[in-house]
Amino acid sequence: MRNFYLGKTLRLIVLGAIMPTGICFAGNPDRAGQAGATELLINPWARSGGWGGANSGAVHGLEAQFWNVAGTAHTKKTEAIFSHTNYLQGSGMTLSAFGLTQKAGEGSVLGLSIMSFDFGDIPITTTDLPEPSLGNYSPQYINIGLSYAKVFSNSIYGGINFKIVSENISNVSAQGMALDAGIQYVTGTNEDRDNVKFGIALKNVGTPLKFGGDGLSTRATLPSGTYQLTIEQRAAGFEMPSLLNIGASYDFKAAADHRITLAGSFTSNSFTKDQFTAGLEYAFKEMFMVRGGFTYEEDIFDDNLRTSVYTGPSAGVTLEVPMGKSGKKFGIDYSYRATNPFDGIHSFGGKFTL
């Protein structure tokens, strides 16, 4: 009876993930620029950032909420991460993120994450006063994720993530909601190790967003000059940057204290070019880890035709140490992703495993 309900639940999850995939595969580069809320495509976490997303099939813990929410089901008890990113070094933009996953009952895990994008202070100008003499304003993008993941068996994990998207300046704003869903499958070549991992995730499927507010209205005087009217401009709606991601990885354990993981992923974007990512990680006693990745898309090697600020390479390092004999750990992460123009993306993070 338990296997019957397990199978039924899995079929529902797979069906829910596959039905909207036509939206993802319908995209093409000609639609670039037609979607908004593209901050949903930026990974805020330092550890997985070193892979460039290659480990989406094996990612676990809180960072999985971005790549494949099913991986949050691997949380043993409690996991908390904070991260700070200098986005496109030299542009003045920064990204801060905090998140928490908590085991809740038999095989269930709840997650919460908050990401804030800071663009710095921008001078206020108008057509009448083009010089920056009116002070500054600061745009703010905030994404909040609420997730639920469950262990369905020793090999199958599933999850769903609800995201609240908010974009605003002083007098114009837009709000919306998006949904992620994912499945991970873990197995092994023998009974002692689960070294084969596979995952599929559908991300950023949600309602269209539309900007509104006083910033879209203006006052005009009738030709007669008798009185003024307030004219409000209608803003067009824009879609979420939906995508489908498929990832897989394999762990090589030649010695007890050493692990090498080879990983790869494919991302089908609805509004930009498809991407292929490959990555490699070396770990010593799961305390010291170094990783690197490369993301390829069409024309990425041609500076004249490349449509992404990313140039492909990424790298990262992790140091994670136990806190006593209770199983608690604290880790420090750093990652770098190459860009052109600007001086790359630098992410720093800390992770508590309780």
PEQUIGI-V196141 format. One line per field, one symbol per residue. burial: + if it has 16 or more other C-alpha atoms within 10 Angstrom, else -. Layout:
burial = ???
This chain:
burial = ---------+--++--+---+--++-+-------+++-++--+++++++++++++++++++++++++++++++++--++++++++++++----++++++++++---+++++++++++++-------------------++++++++++++++---+++++++++++++----+++++++++++++++-------++++++++++++-++++++------------------------++++++++++++++-------++++++++++++++++-++++++++----++++++++++--+------++-++++++++++++-------+++++++++++---++++++++++++
